[in-house]
Amino acid sequence: MCEIYSSTPPMEYEQTTRSVRINGAVTSIRLERRFWNILDELAAEEKSTTGKFISRLHTEAYNLNGEISNFASLLRVVCTTFLSGRSN
């Protein structure tokens, strides 16, 4: 039953750090490679670079909800929301 999940290539869940500029400040975000791939795809669909998409997302989320305690977690949830929207 779990073979489809357990056979995931380790490279897909290897964590990768990227530097991005959010509101003019450079910061590092560490996510699994699979999530970066999804964010790259999402940004392309939005006709944006991944960095610009992430910066805009941060600004919008901050404006809606205030302080973001764990932005990496928000990015992962954004990825799953994007994928679940595609399956509908």
Secondary structure per residue as TSV (DSSP state, phi and psi in degrees):
chain	resnum	aa	ss	phi	psi
A	1	M	-	360.0	-44.7
A	2	C	-	-88.5	-0.6
A	3	E	H	-58.1	-36.5
A	4	I	H	-60.5	-31.0
A	5	Y	H	-89.9	-42.9
A	6	S	H	-70.2	-19.2
A	7	S	T	-88.0	7.1
A	8	T	S	-58.4	128.2
A	9	P	-	-60.2	133.5
A	10	P	H	-52.7	-29.5
A	11	M	H	-61.3	-29.6
A	12	E	H	-68.9	-30.7
A	13	Y	H	-107.1	9.7
A	14	E	-	-67.1	133.8
A	15	Q	E	-80.6	139.1
A	16	T	E	-130.6	139.1
A	17	T	E	-105.8	132.9
A	18	R	E	-125.1	146.0
A	19	S	E	-92.1	132.7
A	20	V	E	-134.5	157.3
A	21	R	E	-104.6	119.4
A	22	I	E	-120.0	118.1
A	23	N	T	53.0	40.4
A	24	G	T	84.9	-8.8
A	25	A	E	-104.7	133.9
A	26	V	E	-82.6	131.8
A	27	T	E	-140.2	164.0
A	28	S	E	-109.4	139.7
A	29	I	E	-125.4	131.9
A	30	R	E	-111.9	118.2
A	31	L	E	-138.7	162.3
A	32	E	E	-67.8	147.6
A	33	R	H	-54.2	-39.1
A	34	R	H	-59.0	-41.4
A	35	F	H	-67.4	-37.9
A	36	W	H	-62.2	-39.9
A	37	N	H	-62.3	-41.2
A	38	I	H	-66.0	-43.3
A	39	L	H	-62.8	-38.5
A	40	D	H	-60.5	-43.7
A	41	E	H	-66.3	-44.1
A	42	L	H	-60.8	-46.0
A	43	A	H	-60.9	-42.1
A	44	A	H	-61.9	-40.4
A	45	E	H	-64.5	-29.5
A	46	E	T	-86.7	4.6
A	47	K	T	55.6	50.1
A	48	S	S	-141.4	163.8
A	49	T	-	-79.7	161.6
A	50	T	H	-63.0	-42.1
A	51	G	H	-60.9	-46.3
A	52	K	H	-66.4	-38.5
A	53	F	H	-61.9	-46.7
A	54	I	H	-62.4	-42.0
A	55	S	H	-63.4	-44.3
A	56	R	H	-65.6	-41.2
A	57	L	H	-59.9	-45.1
A	58	H	H	-59.8	-46.3
A	59	T	H	-61.1	-47.0
A	60	E	H	-64.3	-43.5
A	61	A	H	-64.0	-40.3
A	62	Y	H	-64.5	-43.4
A	63	N	H	-64.7	-32.8
A	64	L	H	-81.8	-39.5
A	65	N	H	-120.1	-5.6
A	66	G	S	80.8	-151.7
A	67	E	-	-50.9	136.3
A	68	I	-	-105.5	108.7
A	69	S	S	-75.4	-28.9
A	70	N	-	-145.3	88.3
A	71	F	H	-66.3	-35.1
A	72	A	H	-61.5	-39.8
A	73	S	H	-65.3	-40.4
A	74	L	H	-59.5	-42.5
A	75	L	H	-62.2	-39.5
A	76	R	H	-64.8	-42.0
A	77	V	H	-65.6	-39.7
A	78	V	H	-58.0	-42.8
A	79	C	H	-62.1	-44.7
A	80	T	H	-68.6	-34.5
A	81	T	H	-64.3	-43.6
A	82	F	H	-59.4	-46.5
A	83	L	H	-67.1	-40.2
A	84	S	H	-68.8	-30.0
A	85	G	H	-68.7	-29.9
A	86	R	H	-75.2	-26.2
A	87	S	T	-83.3	-8.1
A	88	N	-	-82.9	360.0
